[in-house]
Amino acid sequence: MSEDLSLHLRKADFYLRAAKHDLLSDLPAAAITPAYYCFFWLVRGLLYEKGITTKRHSAAREMFSLHYIKTGEIPARFKDDFAILFDRRQFADYDLDSDFPVDEVVRLVNMAEGFLNFVKENYA
């Protein structure tokens, strides 16, 4: 594993810890944004390993799909998880009326943790 991927993993792990901490707070929906950023930093690290950098979140999602999902290197379920997390983060961050059941927030945090574990097992 490169030093750059190691730094991305460390950042992703930080965001996962923040998400788990937020789950225990009075506002568990606050865990959605750090869960998304856990996944996002992992994707950025993997793309960087292939010499790809992106400036926009949508570009990271597109390049992740092109270079990891379509090639079969990473299971397609992670593309779906990334899209779901992106969508829920948008609502959590920008919609005044967003409300998420705790079980859904737990599921989102578990998605991020599942991808973190996958990356650690296969790339670290």
DSSP file with accessible surface (Angstrom, degrees, kcal/mol):
  #  RESIDUE AA STRUCTURE BP1 BP2  ACC     N-H-->O    O-->H-N    N-H-->O    O-->H-N    TCO  KAPPA ALPHA  PHI   PSI    X-CA   Y-CA   Z-CA
    1    1 A M              0   0  116      0, 0.0   123,-0.1     0, 0.0     2,-0.0   0.000 360.0 360.0 360.0 136.4    0.0    0.0    0.0
    2    2 A S     >  -     0   0   38      1,-0.1     4,-2.2     4,-0.0     5,-0.1  -0.314 360.0-115.0 -74.7 162.0    1.3    3.4   -0.9
    3    3 A E  H  > S+     0   0  153      1,-0.2     4,-2.2     2,-0.2     5,-0.2   0.884 116.8  55.9 -63.5 -36.8    1.8    6.1    1.7
    4    4 A D  H  > S+     0   0   64      2,-0.2     4,-2.1     1,-0.2    -1,-0.2   0.928 107.7  46.6 -63.3 -44.4   -1.0    8.2   -0.1
    5    5 A L  H  > S+     0   0    1      1,-0.2     4,-2.8     2,-0.2    -1,-0.2   0.910 109.6  55.5 -64.9 -37.0   -3.5    5.4    0.2
    6    6 A S  H  X S+     0   0   40     -4,-2.2     4,-2.2     1,-0.2    -1,-0.2   0.911 107.6  48.9 -60.1 -41.3   -2.5    5.0    3.8
    7    7 A L  H  X S+     0   0   71     -4,-2.2     4,-2.2     2,-0.2    -1,-0.2   0.899 111.2  49.7 -65.9 -39.8   -3.3    8.7    4.4
    8    8 A H  H  X S+     0   0   25     -4,-2.1     4,-2.6     1,-0.2    -2,-0.2   0.906 110.1  51.0 -65.4 -40.4   -6.6    8.3    2.7
    9    9 A L  H  X S+     0   0   12     -4,-2.8     4,-2.8     2,-0.2    -2,-0.2   0.900 108.7  51.6 -62.7 -41.0   -7.4    5.3    4.8
   10   10 A R  H  X S+     0   0  155     -4,-2.2     4,-2.1     2,-0.2    -2,-0.2   0.918 111.1  47.2 -62.6 -42.6   -6.5    7.2    8.0
   11   11 A K  H  X S+     0   0   90     -4,-2.2     4,-2.2     2,-0.2    -2,-0.2   0.918 112.4  49.8 -65.2 -42.4   -8.9   10.0    7.0
   12   12 A A  H  X S+     0   0    0     -4,-2.6     4,-2.3     1,-0.2    -2,-0.2   0.917 109.6  51.5 -62.4 -41.3  -11.7    7.6    6.1
   13   13 A D  H  X S+     0   0   46     -4,-2.8     4,-2.5     1,-0.2    -1,-0.2   0.903 107.3  53.5 -63.7 -39.3  -11.2    5.9    9.5
   14   14 A F  H  X S+     0   0  108     -4,-2.1     4,-2.2     1,-0.2    -1,-0.2   0.933 109.8  47.5 -59.1 -47.0  -11.4    9.2   11.2
   15   15 A Y  H  X S+     0   0   59     -4,-2.2     4,-2.4     1,-0.2    -2,-0.2   0.881 110.1  52.5 -66.0 -35.7  -14.8   10.0    9.5
   16   16 A L  H  X S+     0   0    8     -4,-2.3     4,-2.6     2,-0.2     5,-0.2   0.931 109.0  49.6 -65.5 -41.9  -16.1    6.5   10.4
   17   17 A R  H  X S+     0   0  136     -4,-2.5     4,-2.2     1,-0.2    -2,-0.2   0.911 110.9  50.5 -61.7 -40.0  -15.2    7.1   14.0
   18   18 A A  H  X S+     0   0   30     -4,-2.2     4,-2.6     2,-0.2    -1,-0.2   0.919 109.6  50.7 -63.5 -41.7  -17.0   10.5   13.9
   19   19 A A  H  X S+     0   0    0     -4,-2.4     4,-1.9     1,-0.2    -2,-0.2   0.931 110.5  48.4 -62.4 -44.1  -20.1    8.8   12.3
   20   20 A K  H  X S+     0   0   84     -4,-2.6     4,-0.8     1,-0.2    -1,-0.2   0.888 111.3  50.8 -65.4 -36.1  -20.2    6.2   15.0
   21   21 A H  H >< S+     0   0  132     -4,-2.2     3,-1.0    -5,-0.2     4,-0.3   0.933 109.0  51.1 -64.3 -45.1  -19.9    8.9   17.7
   22   22 A D  H >< S+     0   0   39     -4,-2.6     3,-1.5     1,-0.3     8,-0.2   0.825  99.5  65.2 -63.6 -31.6  -22.7   10.9   16.1
   23   23 A L  H 3< S+     0   0   38     -4,-1.9    -1,-0.3     1,-0.3    -2,-0.2   0.827 102.4  49.2 -58.6 -30.8  -24.9    7.8   16.1
   24   24 A L  T << S+     0   0  154     -3,-1.0    -1,-0.3    -4,-0.8    -2,-0.2   0.472  98.5  91.2 -88.6  -2.7  -24.8    7.9   19.9
   25   25 A S  S <  S-     0   0   46     -3,-1.5    -3,-0.0    -4,-0.3     5,-0.0  -0.194  95.3 -98.5 -86.1-179.8  -25.7   11.5   20.2
   26   26 A D  S    S+     0   0  163      1,-0.3     3,-0.1     2,-0.1    -1,-0.1   0.627 122.0  48.6 -71.2 -14.8  -29.1   13.3   20.5
   27   27 A L    >   +     0   0  128     -5,-0.2     3,-2.2     1,-0.1    -1,-0.3  -0.653  64.7 169.8-124.8  73.8  -28.9   13.9   16.7
   28   28 A P  G >  S+     0   0   28      0, 0.0     3,-2.3     0, 0.0     4,-0.2   0.789  71.6  71.9 -61.3 -24.1  -28.0   10.5   15.1
   29   29 A A  G >  S+     0   0   33      1,-0.3     3,-1.8     2,-0.2     4,-0.4   0.735  79.9  76.8 -63.8 -17.5  -28.7   11.9   11.6
   30   30 A A  G <  S+     0   0   45     -3,-2.2     3,-0.3     1,-0.3    -1,-0.3   0.690  80.9  71.1 -63.5 -14.6  -25.5   13.9   12.0
   31   31 A A  G <> S+     0   0    0     -3,-2.3     4,-1.9    -4,-0.2    -1,-0.3   0.663  79.9  76.3 -74.6 -16.1  -23.7   10.6   11.3
   32   32 A I  H <> S+     0   0    0     -3,-1.8     4,-2.4    -4,-0.2    -1,-0.2   0.937  91.9  49.1 -64.9 -47.3  -24.8   10.6    7.7
   33   33 A T  H  > S+     0   0   33     -4,-0.4     4,-2.5    -3,-0.3     5,-0.2   0.950 113.5  44.3 -63.0 -48.9  -22.3   13.2    6.5
   34   34 A P  H  > S+     0   0   14      0, 0.0     4,-2.1     0, 0.0    -1,-0.2   0.873 111.0  56.0 -66.0 -29.1  -19.2   11.7    8.1
   35   35 A A  H  X S+     0   0    0     -4,-1.9     4,-1.8     2,-0.2    -2,-0.2   0.941 109.3  47.0 -63.6 -43.5  -20.3    8.2    6.8
   36   36 A Y  H  X S+     0   0    0     -4,-2.4     4,-3.0     1,-0.2    -1,-0.2   0.936 111.2  50.8 -60.9 -46.4  -20.4    9.6    3.3
   37   37 A Y  H  X S+     0   0   49     -4,-2.5     4,-2.5     1,-0.2     5,-0.2   0.828 103.9  58.7 -67.8 -26.9  -17.0   11.2    3.7
   38   38 A C  H  X S+     0   0    0     -4,-2.1     4,-1.5    -5,-0.2    -1,-0.2   0.967 112.2  40.7 -58.3 -51.0  -15.5    8.0    5.0
   39   39 A F  H  X S+     0   0    0     -4,-1.8     4,-2.5     1,-0.2    -2,-0.2   0.925 113.5  54.3 -63.8 -45.2  -16.6    6.4    1.7
   40   40 A F  H  X S+     0   0   12     -4,-3.0     4,-2.8     1,-0.2    -1,-0.2   0.907 107.3  49.2 -58.5 -45.6  -15.5    9.4   -0.4
   41   41 A W  H  X S+     0   0   45     -4,-2.5     4,-2.2     1,-0.2    -1,-0.2   0.852 109.7  52.5 -67.3 -31.3  -12.0    9.5    1.0
   42   42 A L  H  X S+     0   0    0     -4,-1.5     4,-2.5    -5,-0.2    -1,-0.2   0.937 110.3  47.8 -66.0 -45.2  -11.6    5.8    0.3
   43   43 A V  H  X S+     0   0    0     -4,-2.5     4,-2.8     1,-0.2     5,-0.2   0.934 111.3  50.6 -61.0 -45.5  -12.7    6.3   -3.3
   44   44 A R  H  X S+     0   0   78     -4,-2.8     4,-2.5     1,-0.2    -1,-0.2   0.900 110.4  50.1 -60.0 -41.2  -10.3    9.3   -3.7
   45   45 A G  H  X S+     0   0    0     -4,-2.2     4,-1.7     2,-0.2    -1,-0.2   0.913 111.4  47.8 -63.6 -43.4   -7.5    7.2   -2.3
   46   46 A L  H  X S+     0   0    0     -4,-2.5     4,-0.7     2,-0.2    -2,-0.2   0.916 112.9  48.4 -64.4 -42.3   -8.2    4.3   -4.7
   47   47 A L  H ><>S+     0   0    1     -4,-2.8     5,-2.5     1,-0.2     3,-1.4   0.915 107.8  55.2 -63.5 -40.7   -8.4    6.7   -7.7
   48   48 A Y  H ><5S+     0   0  102     -4,-2.5     3,-2.1     1,-0.3    -1,-0.2   0.866  98.4  62.9 -60.6 -34.6   -5.2    8.3   -6.6
   49   49 A E  H 3<5S+     0   0   82     -4,-1.7    -1,-0.3     1,-0.3    -2,-0.2   0.774 106.3  45.6 -60.3 -25.8   -3.6    4.9   -6.7
   50   50 A K  T <<5S-     0   0   87     -3,-1.4    -1,-0.3    -4,-0.7    -2,-0.2   0.203 125.5-102.7-101.3  12.5   -4.4    4.9  -10.5
   51   51 A G  T < 5S+     0   0   68     -3,-2.1     2,-0.5     1,-0.2    -3,-0.2   0.707  79.3 134.4  77.8  20.6   -3.1    8.4  -11.0
   52   52 A I      < +     0   0   28     -5,-2.5     2,-0.4    -6,-0.1    -1,-0.2  -0.900  28.4 178.1-109.8 127.1   -6.6    9.9  -11.1
   53   53 A T        -     0   0  103     -2,-0.5     2,-0.3    -3,-0.1    -9,-0.0  -0.957   6.4-168.1-122.7 146.6   -7.6   13.0   -9.2
   54   54 A T        -     0   0   19     -2,-0.4     3,-0.1     1,-0.1    -2,-0.0  -0.939  20.4-160.3-131.4 156.2  -11.0   14.7   -9.2
   55   55 A K  S    S+     0   0  211     -2,-0.3     2,-0.3     1,-0.1    -1,-0.1   0.640  76.8  56.9-105.7 -22.9  -12.3   18.1   -8.1
   56   56 A R  S  > S-     0   0  163      1,-0.1     4,-2.0     0, 0.0     5,-0.2  -0.862  75.5-131.0-114.8 149.6  -16.0   17.3   -7.9
   57   57 A H  H  > S+     0   0   49     -2,-0.3     4,-2.3     1,-0.2     5,-0.2   0.894 110.4  54.6 -62.0 -40.2  -17.8   14.6   -6.0
   58   58 A S  H  > S+     0   0   46      1,-0.2     4,-2.3     2,-0.2    -1,-0.2   0.881 106.9  51.1 -63.4 -36.4  -19.7   13.6   -9.1
   59   59 A A  H  > S+     0   0   23      2,-0.2     4,-2.9     1,-0.2     5,-0.3   0.895 107.8  52.4 -67.8 -38.0  -16.5   13.1  -11.0
   60   60 A A  H  X S+     0   0    0     -4,-2.0     4,-2.4     2,-0.2    -2,-0.2   0.927 110.6  48.1 -62.7 -42.5  -15.1   10.9   -8.2
   61   61 A R  H  X S+     0   0   77     -4,-2.3     4,-2.2     2,-0.2    -2,-0.2   0.925 113.6  47.3 -63.6 -43.1  -18.3    8.8   -8.4
   62   62 A E  H  X S+     0   0  125     -4,-2.3     4,-2.5     2,-0.2    -2,-0.2   0.933 114.1  45.2 -65.0 -47.0  -18.0    8.5  -12.2
   63   63 A M  H  X S+     0   0   41     -4,-2.9     4,-2.9     2,-0.2     5,-0.3   0.878 110.6  54.8 -66.8 -36.3  -14.3    7.7  -12.2
   64   64 A F  H  X>S+     0   0    1     -4,-2.4     4,-2.0    -5,-0.3     5,-1.5   0.949 111.1  45.6 -60.2 -45.9  -14.8    5.1   -9.4
   65   65 A S  I  <>S+     0   0   12     -4,-2.2     5,-3.2     3,-0.2     4,-0.3   0.937 116.5  44.9 -63.0 -46.6  -17.5    3.4  -11.5
   66   66 A L  I  <5S+     0   0   81     -4,-2.5    -2,-0.2     1,-0.2    -1,-0.2   0.914 123.0  32.3 -65.4 -45.0  -15.3    3.5  -14.7
   67   67 A H  I  <5S+     0   0   60     -4,-2.9    -1,-0.2    -5,-0.2    -2,-0.2   0.627 134.8  17.8 -95.8 -14.2  -12.0    2.3  -13.2
   68   68 A Y  I  <>S+     0   0    3     -4,-2.0     6,-2.2    -5,-0.3     5,-0.7   0.688 125.7  39.6-124.6 -39.5  -13.1    0.0  -10.4
   69   69 A I  I > <S+     0   0   20     -5,-1.5     3,-1.6    -4,-0.3    -3,-0.2   0.956 116.1  45.6 -82.6 -52.2  -16.7   -1.2  -10.8
   70   70 A K  T 3 <S+     0   0  158     -5,-3.2    -1,-0.1     1,-0.3    -4,-0.1   0.783 112.1  53.9 -64.1 -25.4  -17.0   -1.7  -14.6
   71   71 A T  T 3 5S-     0   0   88     -6,-0.3    -1,-0.3    -5,-0.1    -2,-0.2   0.596 111.1-123.0 -81.6 -12.2  -13.7   -3.5  -14.6
   72   72 A G  T < 5S+     0   0   61     -3,-1.6    -3,-0.2     2,-0.3    -2,-0.1   0.477  78.7 122.0  83.2   2.7  -15.0   -5.9  -11.9
   73   73 A E  S   <S+     0   0   78     -5,-0.7    -4,-0.2     1,-0.2    -5,-0.1   0.857  79.3  30.6 -66.2 -34.6  -12.2   -5.0   -9.5
   74   74 A I  S    S-     0   0    2     -6,-2.2    -2,-0.3    -5,-0.0    -1,-0.2  -0.983 100.2-101.1-125.7 136.4  -14.7   -3.9   -6.9
   75   75 A P    >   -     0   0   48      0, 0.0     3,-1.7     0, 0.0     4,-0.5  -0.238  27.8-122.7 -58.3 143.9  -18.2   -5.4   -6.5
   76   76 A A  T >> S+     0   0   58      1,-0.3     4,-1.7     2,-0.2     3,-0.9   0.736 103.5  75.8 -61.5 -24.8  -21.0   -3.3   -7.9
   77   77 A R  H 3> S+     0   0  140      1,-0.3     4,-2.5     2,-0.2    -1,-0.3   0.834  89.6  58.8 -59.5 -28.5  -22.8   -3.1   -4.6
   78   78 A F  H <> S+     0   0    4     -3,-1.7     4,-2.3     2,-0.2    -1,-0.3   0.834 101.0  54.0 -72.2 -29.6  -20.2   -0.5   -3.5
   79   79 A K  H <> S+     0   0   92     -3,-0.9     4,-2.2    -4,-0.5    -1,-0.2   0.930 111.0  46.9 -63.8 -44.3  -21.2    1.8   -6.4
   80   80 A D  H  X S+     0   0   91     -4,-1.7     4,-2.5     2,-0.2    -2,-0.2   0.915 111.4  50.7 -63.4 -43.5  -24.8    1.6   -5.2
   81   81 A D  H  X S+     0   0   29     -4,-2.5     4,-2.8     1,-0.2     5,-0.2   0.916 109.5  50.9 -60.8 -42.3  -23.8    2.2   -1.6
   82   82 A F  H  X S+     0   0    3     -4,-2.3     4,-2.5     1,-0.2    -1,-0.2   0.918 110.8  48.7 -62.7 -42.2  -21.8    5.3   -2.7
   83   83 A A  H  X S+     0   0   37     -4,-2.2     4,-2.5     2,-0.2    -1,-0.2   0.912 112.2  48.4 -65.1 -41.6  -24.7    6.6   -4.6
   84   84 A I  H  X S+     0   0   46     -4,-2.5     4,-2.8     2,-0.2     5,-0.3   0.938 112.3  48.3 -63.8 -46.9  -27.1    6.1   -1.7
   85   85 A L  H  X S+     0   0    0     -4,-2.8     4,-2.5     1,-0.2    -2,-0.2   0.908 111.4  50.7 -61.2 -41.3  -24.7    7.8    0.7
   86   86 A F  H  X S+     0   0   40     -4,-2.5     4,-2.2    -5,-0.2    -1,-0.2   0.945 112.3  47.0 -60.1 -47.9  -24.3   10.7   -1.6
   87   87 A D  H  X S+     0   0   67     -4,-2.5     4,-1.9     1,-0.2    -2,-0.2   0.930 113.8  46.3 -61.3 -47.4  -28.0   11.1   -2.0
   88   88 A R  H  X S+     0   0   59     -4,-2.8     4,-2.9     1,-0.2    -1,-0.2   0.882 110.3  53.8 -66.5 -36.1  -28.7   10.9    1.8
   89   89 A R  H  X S+     0   0   12     -4,-2.5     4,-2.8    -5,-0.3     5,-0.3   0.916 105.6  54.2 -63.9 -40.6  -25.9   13.3    2.6
   90   90 A Q  H  X S+     0   0   67     -4,-2.2     4,-2.2     1,-0.2     5,-0.3   0.939 113.1  42.3 -57.6 -47.3  -27.4   15.8    0.2
   91   91 A F  H  X S+     0   0   91     -4,-1.9     4,-2.0     2,-0.2     7,-0.3   0.927 115.1  49.8 -65.3 -45.0  -30.7   15.6    2.0
   92   92 A A  H  < S+     0   0   28     -4,-2.9    -2,-0.2     1,-0.2    -1,-0.2   0.890 119.4  36.8 -62.7 -38.2  -29.1   15.7    5.5
   93   93 A D  H  < S+     0   0   65     -4,-2.8    -1,-0.2    -5,-0.2    -2,-0.2   0.800 130.8  22.9 -85.3 -30.2  -27.0   18.7    4.7
   94   94 A Y  H  < S+     0   0  162     -4,-2.2     2,-0.6    -5,-0.3    -3,-0.2   0.542  97.7  85.3-121.4  -9.1  -29.3   20.8    2.5
   95   95 A D    ><  -     0   0   65     -4,-2.0     3,-1.4    -5,-0.3    -1,-0.1  -0.869  55.6-157.7-102.7 120.2  -32.9   19.9    3.2
   96   96 A L  T 3  S+     0   0  170     -2,-0.6    -1,-0.1     1,-0.3    -5,-0.0   0.785  94.1  47.2 -64.3 -27.6  -34.5   21.7    6.1
   97   97 A D  T 3  S+     0   0  145      2,-0.0    -1,-0.3    -6,-0.0     2,-0.1   0.296  79.5 133.3 -98.1   9.2  -37.1   19.0    6.5
   98   98 A S    <   +     0   0   39     -3,-1.4     2,-0.3    -7,-0.3    -6,-0.0  -0.377  25.4 171.0 -66.9 135.8  -34.9   16.0    6.3
   99   99 A D        -     0   0  145     -2,-0.1    -2,-0.0   -70,-0.0    -7,-0.0  -0.973  11.0-167.0-145.3 130.9  -35.5   13.4    8.9
  100  100 A F        -     0   0   21     -2,-0.3   -71,-0.1    -8,-0.0     2,-0.0  -0.976  22.6-122.5-125.8 129.8  -34.0   10.0    9.0
  101  101 A P    >>  -     0   0   69      0, 0.0     4,-2.0     0, 0.0     3,-0.7  -0.371  29.2-118.8 -63.1 147.5  -35.0    7.0   11.2
  102  102 A V  H 3> S+     0   0   80      1,-0.3     4,-2.8     2,-0.2     5,-0.2   0.884 112.9  58.0 -57.8 -39.5  -32.2    5.8   13.4
  103  103 A D  H 3> S+     0   0  123      1,-0.2     4,-2.0     2,-0.2    -1,-0.3   0.866 106.0  49.7 -63.9 -32.3  -32.2    2.3   11.7
  104  104 A E  H <> S+     0   0   39     -3,-0.7     4,-2.3     2,-0.2    -1,-0.2   0.919 110.2  49.9 -69.8 -40.6  -31.6    4.0    8.3
  105  105 A V  H  X S+     0   0    0     -4,-2.0     4,-2.5     1,-0.2     5,-0.2   0.928 109.7  51.4 -63.6 -41.6  -28.7    6.0    9.7
  106  106 A V  H  X S+     0   0   56     -4,-2.8     4,-2.6     1,-0.2    -1,-0.2   0.922 108.6  51.8 -59.7 -43.0  -27.2    2.8   11.2
  107  107 A R  H  X S+     0   0  107     -4,-2.0     4,-1.8    -5,-0.2    -1,-0.2   0.913 109.7  49.5 -61.3 -40.4  -27.5    1.2    7.8
  108  108 A L  H  X S+     0   0    0     -4,-2.3     4,-1.9     2,-0.2    -2,-0.2   0.919 110.8  48.7 -66.2 -42.7  -25.7    4.1    6.1
  109  109 A V  H  X S+     0   0    1     -4,-2.5     4,-2.6     1,-0.2    -1,-0.2   0.914 109.6  53.5 -63.5 -39.2  -22.8    4.0    8.7
  110  110 A N  H  X S+     0   0   85     -4,-2.6     4,-2.7    -5,-0.2    -1,-0.2   0.857 104.3  55.8 -64.7 -33.7  -22.6    0.2    8.1
  111  111 A M  H  X S+     0   0   18     -4,-1.8     4,-2.1     2,-0.2    -1,-0.2   0.938 109.8  45.5 -60.6 -47.7  -22.3    0.8    4.4
  112  112 A A  H  X S+     0   0    0     -4,-1.9     4,-2.5     1,-0.2    -2,-0.2   0.927 113.9  48.6 -62.5 -44.2  -19.3    3.1    5.0
  113  113 A E  H  X S+     0   0   50     -4,-2.6     4,-2.7     1,-0.2    -2,-0.2   0.894 108.8  54.3 -64.8 -38.2  -17.7    0.6    7.4
  114  114 A G  H  X S+     0   0   32     -4,-2.7     4,-2.2     2,-0.2    -1,-0.2   0.908 110.6  45.4 -62.2 -40.8  -18.2   -2.3    5.0
  115  115 A F  H  X S+     0   0    0     -4,-2.1     4,-2.8     2,-0.2     5,-0.2   0.912 110.8  53.2 -70.8 -39.4  -16.4   -0.4    2.3
  116  116 A L  H  X S+     0   0    2     -4,-2.5     4,-2.6     1,-0.2    -2,-0.2   0.943 110.9  47.1 -58.7 -45.7  -13.6    0.6    4.6
  117  117 A N  H  X S+     0   0   67     -4,-2.7     4,-2.6     1,-0.2    -1,-0.2   0.910 111.1  52.0 -63.3 -40.6  -13.2   -3.1    5.6
  118  118 A F  H  X S+     0   0   28     -4,-2.2     4,-2.1     2,-0.2     5,-0.2   0.932 111.3  46.4 -60.3 -47.1  -13.2   -4.1    2.0
  119  119 A V  H  X>S+     0   0    0     -4,-2.8     4,-2.8     1,-0.2     5,-0.8   0.933 113.0  49.6 -64.3 -43.0  -10.5   -1.6    1.1
  120  120 A K  H  X5S+     0   0   86     -4,-2.6     4,-1.0    -5,-0.2    -1,-0.2   0.919 114.1  45.6 -60.8 -42.4   -8.4   -2.6    4.1
  121  121 A E  H  <5S+     0   0  152     -4,-2.6    -1,-0.2    -5,-0.2    -2,-0.2   0.828 125.2  30.0 -70.8 -31.3   -8.7   -6.3    3.2
  122  122 A N  H  <5S+     0   0   92     -4,-2.1    -2,-0.2    -5,-0.2    -1,-0.2   0.633 132.4  23.0-107.4 -16.2   -7.9   -5.9   -0.5
  123  123 A Y  H  <5       0   0   50     -4,-2.8    -3,-0.2    -5,-0.2    -2,-0.1   0.505 360.0 360.0-128.4 -12.7   -5.7   -2.9   -0.8
  124  124 A A     <<       0   0   68     -4,-1.0    -4,-0.0    -5,-0.8  -122,-0.0  -0.559 360.0 360.0 -92.3 360.0   -3.9   -2.4    2.5
